[in-house]
Amino acid sequence: MMRIPAAAIPLLILTGCASEAPPNARVALDRLQDLATPHAAALAGEDVTEMRRTGRDLIASIDAAAGPQ
């Protein structure tokens, strides 16, 4: 287990808070929101085929945004 000196912890926290998300993160979040809204609407309905289609689209976009793991 790696030990981090106590004096370094505030610096690491500040560095993490100050760093920005990648420029394409906002685009990915907007795209996911565009897919999450219709999926939520489909879940409120009764068309199971629509629920599956919108869910599949949403999950595929999440996988694509996450990249290789």
Contacts in CASP RR format, 6 or more apart in sequence:
PFRMAT RR
TARGET T0000
AUTHOR 0000-0000-0000
METHOD contacts of the structure
MODEL  1
MMRIPAAAIPLLILTGCASEAPPNARVALDRLQDLATPHAAALAGEDVTE
MRRTGRDLIASIDAAAGPQ
4 12 0 8 1.000
28 61 0 8 1.000
28 65 0 8 1.000
31 61 0 8 1.000
31 65 0 8 1.000
32 58 0 8 1.000
32 61 0 8 1.000
32 62 0 8 1.000
32 65 0 8 1.000
35 54 0 8 1.000
35 55 0 8 1.000
35 57 0 8 1.000
35 58 0 8 1.000
35 61 0 8 1.000
36 58 0 8 1.000
38 54 0 8 1.000
39 51 0 8 1.000
39 54 0 8 1.000
39 55 0 8 1.000
39 57 0 8 1.000
39 58 0 8 1.000
41 54 0 8 1.000
42 50 0 8 1.000
42 51 0 8 1.000
42 53 0 8 1.000
42 54 0 8 1.000
42 55 0 8 1.000
43 51 0 8 1.000
45 51 0 8 1.000
END
